[in-house]
Amino acid sequence: MSEQYIACPNCKNNILFDVNALLSGASFACSKCNAKIKLANESKETVSKSIEEFNSIKTNALKQQSHDKI
């Protein structure tokens, strides 16, 4: 996956994060104000399912794009 950012809830600076590490319980700190973000345990299943659905849509779109070029 490409680099992903989320706006710091404190200062709005971009916080670089890795979605797989986030799902594994890692936290990420803002380089400007040191605020930390972390995924709540009760949100992990929802986020994981959303990522799976997104990847499925992306895969299907790429397959369709390849098919259309033929």
Protein Blocks (a to p, Z undefined) as FASTA:
>chain_A
ZZdddddfklopacdddfklmmnopacddfklopacdddfklmmmmmmmmmmmmmmmmmm
mmmmmmmmZZ
